[in-house]
Amino acid sequence: MLVYMHRMLGKTNIAVQARNWKRIILGGVLMASKVWDDLAVWNIDFCSILPMVSNEEMNHLERFYLTAMDFNVNVKPSL
């Protein structure tokens, strides 16, 4: 999660603030769960746990992270 957050923040001009830190963490968790878990996780699964986030918002967050990271989701296990 931290690697993905660091990559995204490093490629964008986004500063972590009181109003956006939750979405930044959520995006990192979303990316990490999809890349590192053996079982497929759907965005709608996150929405069932977090009803204040719509599926459309989750899809947008995932697209934003992937685009910001240039689709570089590979992380060495040693890292």
Summary of the structure (lengths in Angstrom):
residues: 79
radius of gyration: 12.3
end to end distance: 11.5
largest distance: 35.0
contacts: 185
relative contact order: 0.20
helix: 59%
strand: 0%
